[in-house]
Amino acid sequence: MRHNKKFNHLSRTASHRSAMLANMAISLIMHKRINTTVAKAKALRKYVEPLINRSKEDTTASRRLVFSYLQNKYAVTELFQVISEKVANRPGGYTRIIKTGFRQGDAAATCFIELVDFDENMAKTPKKAMRTRRSGKKNAAAEEAPVAAETAEVVEETTATEAPAQE
């Protein structure tokens, strides 16, 4: 029986899968964004987020544990010095997956996976207020009535001031 064995095997042996996820995690840490398939990105997110969470506490034990997964001292240094400072106050959700369409050759769904705090484009763009037609009609009708009353008052005042000048 397969109880509680939910992770995606990605059609690979265990050693191939662990080596591939380690390489992808190193690339993500070093480059902050990589392009891959959606299935691999979801598997990578489960692999790398605990490592990023571990890097918040810079101890010898946590460095050794992360190194046992990554096997790359430059990636471990980058993770503990640069990335851990940016994610220090974030409670989780260190990665973002953005779907980019389908690959030409085999129609596999592709995506970007990136570290959330390192994407300047998403951080700088302000969120636009969503407007619906219904709320727009109600607000427009409510705003037109006072505007019409104000314009009528202005017209009356201008005609009252201009009338004595014409006499």
N, C-alpha and C positions, 0 to 999 in steps of 0.2 A: 504494500500500500504506500501511497505517496502523501501521507498526511504532513502538513506544514513544510512542504518542500516547494516553495513558490517561486524562487528566483529563476530568471531566464537563463538557460544554459547556452543560448546563442549558437547552437549546433557545433559546439567545440568540446574538446576534452577539458578536464579540470585544469590541467597545467597550462594548456593553450589559453583558456579563458582568463586565468589569473595573470599570466604574462601580458595578455592583450590589455586587460583593465589597468594593470600597473603602468604600461606604456602610455595609455590614453590619459591616465591621471597625471603622469609626469608632464605630458604635453599641455594639458589643461592648466596645470600650475605654472608652467613656464610661459605660456603664450596667452593665458587668461581667456581664450576662446578657441574652440576647435569645431570643425565641420565633420559630422559623422551621421550614421543612420539613427533613427529614433529609438530603435530597440537597444542599440549600444549605448546611446546617451542615457536612457533610463537605467540601464545596468550600471553605467559609470557614476550616475548620481548617487546610487546606493553605496557605491564603493568609496567615493571621494568625500562625501559630506561628513562621515564620521572621522576621517583623517583631518579635515579642516577644523572640526569641533575639537579634536584632540590637540591641535596646534595652539589653541587659546592659552593653554597652560604650558609654558616653556620649561619643562623639566627634562632631565636626562632620560627618565623612563619613557616619557611621551615621545621624545625624539627617537629613541631606539625602536619603539613600537611602530612609529610612522615609517622609519627607515626599513623595517622588516617587510613592509608592504611595498614601498616604492623602489628600494635598492638604488637610489640616486641621491648623492649627498647635496648636489646643487639644487635639486627640487625641494629637498627637505629644508635647506637653508632659506630658499625663497618662501616656502610655506610658513616657516616660523618667524621670519623677519618682516616680510612685506605683507603677506596675506592675513596673518593673524592680527596685525594691527588694525587693518580695515574692518575685520569682522568681529572685533572684540565686543561690541555692544549688540550685535545681531543674535537673536535667540535661535536661529536656524534658517534653512532655506538659502544656502549659499550659492546655489547654481540656478540658472534659468535655461530652459529649453525653448528655442524658437524654431518652429517648423518652417522649412524653406522649399518644400515641394517634393518632387520625385526624381530619382536618378534616371538618366537617359537609358543606360544599358539594361538594367533589370527592374526598373520601376520601383526601387526601394525608397521608402519615405526617408528623406534626409532632413537634417536640422543643424542648428548651431547649439552648442552647449557652452555657456559662458559663466564666469564668476560675476555675481550680481553687482558687487561694489566696484567693479573695475570697468563697467560699461559707461563711458562718459555720455554717449548719445542718449541712452534711456534716462540718465539722471538729469540731463539738462532740459529735455523737452517737457514743457508744462502740460498737464492733462487738460484736454478741452472739455468744457461742460457739454454734456449731451443734451440736445434739445429734441423734444418730440413734437409732433404736429398738434396734438391735443392741448398740451400745456401752452404752446405758442399761440393758439387761437384764443384761449381763455385770457391769457396775459395781454394779448394785443387788444382785445375788446375792452378789458378793464383799463388799459392805459389810454385808449383813444377817447373815452368819455371825459376825463379831466383835461386832456389836451384840447379837445374841442371847446370846452367851457372857457379855458384860458384864452384861446384865440378869439372867441366871441367878445370877451371882456376887452382885449387889446383893440379890437376893431371899433368897439363903442367908444373907448377912450380917445382913439385917434380921430374919429369923426366928431366927437364933442370938442376937441381942441382945435380942429380945423374949421369947424362951422363958424365961430366968431371971426376968424381971420378972413373968411370969404366975404363977410358982410361989409 
